[in-house]
């Protein structure tokens, strides 16, 4: 899912981790967060992000 921001988009993926560290792969993935679905509600999310989480 892509969520529009003021000047960019935030892209969300639903995936299963099999190994590796996305943030170590380069600048484009430095802000990647791998969060178990049952922990998403505990994050300090902005409103557009909360909408995405509630849709899961």
PDB file of N, CA, C and O in Angstrom, chain B, residues numbered from 101:
ATOM      1  N   UNK B 101       0.852  -1.169   0.000  1.00  0.00           N
ATOM      2  CA  UNK B 101       0.000   0.000   0.000  1.00  0.00           C
ATOM      3  C   UNK B 101       0.893   1.225   0.000  1.00  0.00           C
ATOM      4  O   UNK B 101       1.871   1.269   0.746  1.00  0.00           O
ATOM      5  N   UNK B 102       0.588   2.205  -0.804  1.00  0.00           N
ATOM      6  CA  UNK B 102       1.283   3.488  -0.812  1.00  0.00           C
ATOM      7  C   UNK B 102       0.364   4.540  -0.212  1.00  0.00           C
ATOM      8  O   UNK B 102      -0.796   4.663  -0.606  1.00  0.00           O
ATOM      9  N   UNK B 103       0.890   5.297   0.745  1.00  0.00           N
ATOM     10  CA  UNK B 103       0.120   6.346   1.405  1.00  0.00           C
ATOM     11  C   UNK B 103       0.765   7.687   1.080  1.00  0.00           C
ATOM     12  O   UNK B 103       1.940   7.887   1.386  1.00  0.00           O
ATOM     13  N   UNK B 104       0.018   8.623   0.459  1.00  0.00           N
ATOM     14  CA  UNK B 104       0.606   9.914   0.104  1.00  0.00           C
ATOM     15  C   UNK B 104       0.894  10.762   1.340  1.00  0.00           C
ATOM     16  O   UNK B 104       0.114  10.784   2.292  1.00  0.00           O
ATOM     17  N   UNK B 105       2.015  11.449   1.306  1.00  0.00           N
ATOM     18  CA  UNK B 105       2.412  12.428   2.323  1.00  0.00           C
ATOM     19  C   UNK B 105       2.409  13.799   1.652  1.00  0.00           C
ATOM     20  O   UNK B 105       1.907  13.943   0.538  1.00  0.00           O
ATOM     21  N   UNK B 106       2.958  14.787   2.313  1.00  0.00           N
ATOM     22  CA  UNK B 106       3.001  16.134   1.745  1.00  0.00           C
ATOM     23  C   UNK B 106       3.805  16.167   0.446  1.00  0.00           C
ATOM     24  O   UNK B 106       3.344  16.703  -0.561  1.00  0.00           O
ATOM     25  N   UNK B 107       5.017  15.588   0.476  1.00  0.00           N
ATOM     26  CA  UNK B 107       5.870  15.619  -0.704  1.00  0.00           C
ATOM     27  C   UNK B 107       6.333  14.235  -1.145  1.00  0.00           C
ATOM     28  O   UNK B 107       7.025  14.115  -2.156  1.00  0.00           O
ATOM     29  N   UNK B 108       5.970  13.203  -0.418  1.00  0.00           N
ATOM     30  CA  UNK B 108       6.442  11.855  -0.722  1.00  0.00           C
ATOM     31  C   UNK B 108       5.320  10.855  -0.498  1.00  0.00           C
ATOM     32  O   UNK B 108       4.183  11.232  -0.217  1.00  0.00           O
ATOM     33  N   UNK B 109       5.647   9.593  -0.624  1.00  0.00           N
ATOM     34  CA  UNK B 109       4.739   8.499  -0.293  1.00  0.00           C
ATOM     35  C   UNK B 109       5.420   7.604   0.726  1.00  0.00           C
ATOM     36  O   UNK B 109       6.645   7.484   0.738  1.00  0.00           O
ATOM     37  N   UNK B 110       4.633   6.981   1.573  1.00  0.00           N
ATOM     38  CA  UNK B 110       5.133   5.941   2.456  1.00  0.00           C
ATOM     39  C   UNK B 110       4.607   4.629   1.916  1.00  0.00           C
ATOM     40  O   UNK B 110       3.411   4.500   1.654  1.00  0.00           O
ATOM     41  N   UNK B 111       5.483   3.654   1.747  1.00  0.00           N
ATOM     42  CA  UNK B 111       5.093   2.359   1.207  1.00  0.00           C
ATOM     43  C   UNK B 111       5.091   1.331   2.329  1.00  0.00           C
ATOM     44  O   UNK B 111       6.045   1.228   3.100  1.00  0.00           O
ATOM     45  N   UNK B 112       3.999   0.571   2.405  1.00  0.00           N
ATOM     46  CA  UNK B 112       3.853  -0.473   3.414  1.00  0.00           C
ATOM     47  C   UNK B 112       3.862  -1.839   2.737  1.00  0.00           C
ATOM     48  O   UNK B 112       3.319  -2.017   1.646  1.00  0.00           O
ATOM     49  N   UNK B 113       4.486  -2.787   3.403  1.00  0.00           N
ATOM     50  CA  UNK B 113       4.513  -4.166   2.927  1.00  0.00           C
ATOM     51  C   UNK B 113       4.049  -5.078   4.049  1.00  0.00           C
ATOM     52  O   UNK B 113       4.361  -4.838   5.215  1.00  0.00           O
ATOM     53  N   UNK B 114       3.324  -6.095   3.714  1.00  0.00           N
ATOM     54  CA  UNK B 114       2.991  -7.155   4.644  1.00  0.00           C
ATOM     55  C   UNK B 114       3.833  -8.341   4.202  1.00  0.00           C
ATOM     56  O   UNK B 114       3.665  -8.857   3.098  1.00  0.00           O
ATOM     57  N   UNK B 115       4.742  -8.770   5.076  1.00  0.00           N
ATOM     58  CA  UNK B 115       5.704  -9.784   4.661  1.00  0.00           C
ATOM     59  C   UNK B 115       6.094 -10.670   5.830  1.00  0.00           C
ATOM     60  O   UNK B 115       5.766 -10.400   6.985  1.00  0.00           O
ATOM     61  N   UNK B 116       6.795 -11.722   5.497  1.00  0.00           N
ATOM     62  CA  UNK B 116       7.359 -12.608   6.505  1.00  0.00           C
ATOM     63  C   UNK B 116       8.875 -12.490   6.424  1.00  0.00           C
ATOM     64  O   UNK B 116       9.463 -12.669   5.357  1.00  0.00           O
ATOM     65  N   UNK B 117       9.495 -12.193   7.542  1.00  0.00           N
ATOM     66  CA  UNK B 117      10.954 -12.051   7.561  1.00  0.00           C
ATOM     67  C   UNK B 117      11.595 -13.432   7.511  1.00  0.00           C
ATOM     68  O   UNK B 117      11.241 -14.325   8.280  1.00  0.00           O
ATOM     69  N   UNK B 118      12.546 -13.589   6.592  1.00  0.00           N
ATOM     70  CA  UNK B 118      13.269 -14.852   6.484  1.00  0.00           C
ATOM     71  C   UNK B 118      14.753 -14.667   6.781  1.00  0.00           C
ATOM     72  O   UNK B 118      15.491 -15.649   6.861  1.00  0.00           O
ATOM     73  N   UNK B 119      15.199 -13.426   6.946  1.00  0.00           N
ATOM     74  CA  UNK B 119      16.589 -13.160   7.286  1.00  0.00           C
ATOM     75  C   UNK B 119      17.032 -11.808   6.782  1.00  0.00           C
ATOM     76  O   UNK B 119      16.331 -11.161   6.004  1.00  0.00           O
ATOM     77  N   UNK B 120      18.202 -11.382   7.229  1.00  0.00           N
ATOM     78  CA  UNK B 120      18.770 -10.128   6.771  1.00  0.00           C
ATOM     79  C   UNK B 120      18.315  -8.931   7.577  1.00  0.00           C
ATOM     80  O   UNK B 120      17.472  -9.042   8.468  1.00  0.00           O
ATOM     81  N   UNK B 121      18.888  -7.783   7.248  1.00  0.00           N
ATOM     82  CA  UNK B 121      18.578  -6.522   7.905  1.00  0.00           C
ATOM     83  C   UNK B 121      18.366  -5.460   6.834  1.00  0.00           C
ATOM     84  O   UNK B 121      19.345  -4.979   6.263  1.00  0.00           O
ATOM     85  N   UNK B 122      17.129  -5.076   6.541  1.00  0.00           N
ATOM     86  CA  UNK B 122      16.880  -4.106   5.473  1.00  0.00           C
ATOM     87  C   UNK B 122      17.642  -2.793   5.637  1.00  0.00           C
ATOM     88  O   UNK B 122      18.110  -2.231   4.646  1.00  0.00           O
ATOM     89  N   UNK B 123      17.777  -2.297   6.862  1.00  0.00           N
ATOM     90  CA  UNK B 123      18.446  -1.012   7.058  1.00  0.00           C
ATOM     91  C   UNK B 123      19.925  -1.059   6.676  1.00  0.00           C
ATOM     92  O   UNK B 123      20.531  -0.012   6.446  1.00  0.00           O
ATOM     93  N   UNK B 124      20.505  -2.231   6.606  1.00  0.00           N
ATOM     94  CA  UNK B 124      21.908  -2.368   6.215  1.00  0.00           C
ATOM     95  C   UNK B 124      22.088  -2.414   4.701  1.00  0.00           C
ATOM     96  O   UNK B 124      23.215  -2.520   4.219  1.00  0.00           O
ATOM     97  N   UNK B 125      21.006  -2.337   3.952  1.00  0.00           N
ATOM     98  CA  UNK B 125      21.084  -2.507   2.505  1.00  0.00           C
ATOM     99  C   UNK B 125      21.310  -1.204   1.736  1.00  0.00           C
ATOM    100  O   UNK B 125      21.486  -1.243   0.519  1.00  0.00           O
ATOM    101  N   UNK B 126      21.311  -0.063   2.407  1.00  0.00           N
ATOM    102  CA  UNK B 126      21.558   1.194   1.702  1.00  0.00           C
ATOM    103  C   UNK B 126      20.612   2.286   2.167  1.00  0.00           C
ATOM    104  O   UNK B 126      19.719   2.053   2.982  1.00  0.00           O
ATOM    105  N   UNK B 127      20.825   3.478   1.635  1.00  0.00           N
ATOM    106  CA  UNK B 127      20.086   4.643   2.104  1.00  0.00           C
ATOM    107  C   UNK B 127      18.578   4.525   1.889  1.00  0.00           C
ATOM    108  O   UNK B 127      17.812   5.068   2.685  1.00  0.00           O
ATOM    109  N   UNK B 128      18.134   3.842   0.851  1.00  0.00           N
ATOM    110  CA  UNK B 128      16.699   3.778   0.569  1.00  0.00           C
ATOM    111  C   UNK B 128      15.935   2.935   1.580  1.00  0.00           C
ATOM    112  O   UNK B 128      14.710   3.029   1.661  1.00  0.00           O
ATOM    113  N   UNK B 129      16.630   2.124   2.341  1.00  0.00           N
ATOM    114  CA  UNK B 129      15.929   1.282   3.309  1.00  0.00           C
ATOM    115  C   UNK B 129      16.348   1.565   4.753  1.00  0.00           C
ATOM    116  O   UNK B 129      16.061   0.761   5.640  1.00  0.00           O
ATOM    117  N   UNK B 130      17.016   2.683   5.004  1.00  0.00           N
ATOM    118  CA  UNK B 130      17.478   3.002   6.346  1.00  0.00           C
ATOM    119  C   UNK B 130      16.336   3.185   7.337  1.00  0.00           C
ATOM    120  O   UNK B 130      16.521   2.949   8.530  1.00  0.00           O
ATOM    121  N   UNK B 131      15.183   3.593   6.881  1.00  0.00           N
ATOM    122  CA  UNK B 131      14.048   3.831   7.782  1.00  0.00           C
ATOM    123  C   UNK B 131      13.074   2.658   7.830  1.00  0.00           C
ATOM    124  O   UNK B 131      11.981   2.788   8.382  1.00  0.00           O
ATOM    125  N   UNK B 132      13.444   1.542   7.273  1.00  0.00           N
ATOM    126  CA  UNK B 132      12.586   0.363   7.302  1.00  0.00           C
ATOM    127  C   UNK B 132      12.454  -0.118   8.738  1.00  0.00           C
ATOM    128  O   UNK B 132      13.443  -0.238   9.461  1.00  0.00           O
ATOM    129  N   UNK B 133      11.225  -0.391   9.140  1.00  0.00           N
ATOM    130  CA  UNK B 133      10.971  -0.946  10.466  1.00  0.00           C
ATOM    131  C   UNK B 133      10.307  -2.300  10.287  1.00  0.00           C
ATOM    132  O   UNK B 133       9.285  -2.415   9.609  1.00  0.00           O
ATOM    133  N   UNK B 134      10.885  -3.318  10.893  1.00  0.00           N
ATOM    134  CA  UNK B 134      10.278  -4.647  10.877  1.00  0.00           C
ATOM    135  C   UNK B 134       9.563  -4.811  12.211  1.00  0.00           C
ATOM    136  O   UNK B 134      10.196  -4.937  13.260  1.00  0.00           O
ATOM    137  N   UNK B 135       8.235  -4.809  12.153  1.00  0.00           N
ATOM    138  CA  UNK B 135       7.431  -4.829  13.374  1.00  0.00           C
ATOM    139  C   UNK B 135       6.436  -5.981  13.300  1.00  0.00           C
ATOM    140  O   UNK B 135       5.675  -6.076  12.337  1.00  0.00           O
ATOM    141  N   UNK B 136       6.431  -6.850  14.297  1.00  0.00           N
ATOM    142  CA  UNK B 136       5.410  -7.900  14.313  1.00  0.00           C
ATOM    143  C   UNK B 136       4.011  -7.264  14.361  1.00  0.00           C
ATOM    144  O   UNK B 136       3.807  -6.245  15.021  1.00  0.00           O
ATOM    145  N   UNK B 137       3.072  -7.869  13.668  1.00  0.00           N
ATOM    146  CA  UNK B 137       1.736  -7.293  13.572  1.00  0.00           C
ATOM    147  C   UNK B 137       1.106  -7.041  14.933  1.00  0.00           C
ATOM    148  O   UNK B 137       0.380  -6.061  15.098  1.00  0.00           O
ATOM    149  N   UNK B 138       1.366  -7.899  15.910  1.00  0.00           N
ATOM    150  CA  UNK B 138       0.758  -7.705  17.227  1.00  0.00           C
ATOM    151  C   UNK B 138       1.406  -6.567  18.012  1.00  0.00           C
ATOM    152  O   UNK B 138       0.928  -6.229  19.094  1.00  0.00           O
ATOM    153  N   UNK B 139       2.481  -5.966  17.497  1.00  0.00           N
ATOM    154  CA  UNK B 139       3.147  -4.837  18.161  1.00  0.00           C
ATOM    155  C   UNK B 139       2.857  -3.497  17.471  1.00  0.00           C
ATOM    156  O   UNK B 139       3.274  -2.450  17.964  1.00  0.00           O
ATOM    157  N   UNK B 140       2.157  -3.520  16.352  1.00  0.00           N
ATOM    158  CA  UNK B 140       1.913  -2.284  15.603  1.00  0.00           C
ATOM    159  C   UNK B 140       1.152  -1.246  16.412  1.00  0.00           C
ATOM    160  O   UNK B 140       1.439  -0.053  16.307  1.00  0.00           O
ATOM    161  N   UNK B 141       0.195  -1.673  17.208  1.00  0.00           N
ATOM    162  CA  UNK B 141      -0.627  -0.726  17.971  1.00  0.00           C
ATOM    163  C   UNK B 141       0.194   0.033  19.009  1.00  0.00           C
ATOM    164  O   UNK B 141      -0.214   1.111  19.443  1.00  0.00           O
ATOM    165  N   UNK B 142       1.336  -0.507  19.412  1.00  0.00           N
ATOM    166  CA  UNK B 142       2.150   0.157  20.436  1.00  0.00           C
ATOM    167  C   UNK B 142       3.071   1.230  19.854  1.00  0.00           C
ATOM    168  O   UNK B 142       3.722   1.950  20.611  1.00  0.00           O
ATOM    169  N   UNK B 143       3.138   1.349  18.534  1.00  0.00           N
ATOM    170  CA  UNK B 143       3.981   2.366  17.908  1.00  0.00           C
ATOM    171  C   UNK B 143       3.323   3.739  17.964  1.00  0.00           C
ATOM    172  O   UNK B 143       2.097   3.850  17.985  1.00  0.00           O
ATOM    173  N   UNK B 144       4.138   4.769  17.989  1.00  0.00           N
ATOM    174  CA  UNK B 144       3.635   6.142  17.947  1.00  0.00           C
ATOM    175  C   UNK B 144       3.431   6.520  16.479  1.00  0.00           C
ATOM    176  O   UNK B 144       4.336   7.057  15.840  1.00  0.00           O
ATOM    177  N   UNK B 145       2.250   6.240  15.954  1.00  0.00           N
ATOM    178  CA  UNK B 145       1.977   6.399  14.532  1.00  0.00           C
ATOM    179  C   UNK B 145       1.226   7.686  14.235  1.00  0.00           C
ATOM    180  O   UNK B 145       0.446   8.172  15.054  1.00  0.00           O
ATOM    181  N   UNK B 146       1.472   8.225  13.058  1.00  0.00           N
ATOM    182  CA  UNK B 146       0.693   9.369  12.566  1.00  0.00           C
ATOM    183  C   UNK B 146      -0.642   8.836  12.053  1.00  0.00           C
ATOM    184  O   UNK B 146      -0.792   7.639  11.808  1.00  0.00           O
ATOM    185  N   UNK B 147      -1.591   9.725  11.896  1.00  0.00           N
ATOM    186  CA  UNK B 147      -2.952   9.332  11.510  1.00  0.00           C
ATOM    187  C   UNK B 147      -2.992   8.487  10.231  1.00  0.00           C
ATOM    188  O   UNK B 147      -3.670   7.459  10.221  1.00  0.00           O
ATOM    189  N   UNK B 148      -2.301   8.871   9.160  1.00  0.00           N
ATOM    190  CA  UNK B 148      -2.360   8.026   7.955  1.00  0.00           C
ATOM    191  C   UNK B 148      -1.855   6.609   8.215  1.00  0.00           C
ATOM    192  O   UNK B 148      -2.353   5.651   7.625  1.00  0.00           O
ATOM    193  N   UNK B 149      -0.866   6.479   9.097  1.00  0.00           N
ATOM    194  CA  UNK B 149      -0.332   5.164   9.421  1.00  0.00           C
ATOM    195  C   UNK B 149      -1.325   4.353  10.248  1.00  0.00           C
ATOM    196  O   UNK B 149      -1.442   3.141  10.066  1.00  0.00           O
ATOM    197  N   UNK B 150      -2.029   5.007  11.143  1.00  0.00           N
ATOM    198  CA  UNK B 150      -3.025   4.312  11.960  1.00  0.00           C
ATOM    199  C   UNK B 150      -4.141   3.744  11.090  1.00  0.00           C
ATOM    200  O   UNK B 150      -4.666   2.667  11.373  1.00  0.00           O
ATOM    201  N   UNK B 151      -4.499   4.462  10.041  1.00  0.00           N
ATOM    202  CA  UNK B 151      -5.532   3.987   9.114  1.00  0.00           C
ATOM    203  C   UNK B 151      -5.083   2.683   8.458  1.00  0.00           C
ATOM    204  O   UNK B 151      -5.867   1.743   8.327  1.00  0.00           O
ATOM    205  N   UNK B 152      -3.825   2.635   8.052  1.00  0.00           N
ATOM    206  CA  UNK B 152      -3.285   1.424   7.414  1.00  0.00           C
ATOM    207  C   UNK B 152      -3.279   0.268   8.394  1.00  0.00           C
ATOM    208  O   UNK B 152      -3.707  -0.835   8.054  1.00  0.00           O
ATOM    209  N   UNK B 153      -2.800   0.504   9.610  1.00  0.00           N
ATOM    210  CA  UNK B 153      -2.733  -0.558  10.629  1.00  0.00           C
ATOM    211  C   UNK B 153      -4.127  -1.072  10.958  1.00  0.00           C
ATOM    212  O   UNK B 153      -4.319  -2.276  11.126  1.00  0.00           O
ATOM    213  N   UNK B 154      -5.097  -0.178  11.050  1.00  0.00           N
ATOM    214  CA  UNK B 154      -6.455  -0.616  11.387  1.00  0.00           C
ATOM    215  C   UNK B 154      -7.071  -1.454  10.268  1.00  0.00           C
ATOM    216  O   UNK B 154      -8.004  -2.218  10.515  1.00  0.00           O
ATOM    217  N   UNK B 155      -6.567  -1.322   9.055  1.00  0.00           N
ATOM    218  CA  UNK B 155      -7.094  -2.088   7.920  1.00  0.00           C
ATOM    219  C   UNK B 155      -6.572  -3.506   7.876  1.00  0.00           C
ATOM    220  O   UNK B 155      -7.091  -4.330   7.123  1.00  0.00           O
ATOM    221  N   UNK B 156      -5.549  -3.811   8.672  1.00  0.00           N
ATOM    222  CA  UNK B 156      -4.970  -5.161   8.630  1.00  0.00           C
ATOM    223  C   UNK B 156      -5.910  -6.190   9.177  1.00  0.00           C
ATOM    224  O   UNK B 156      -5.577  -7.374   9.213  1.00  0.00           O
TER     225      UNK B 156
END
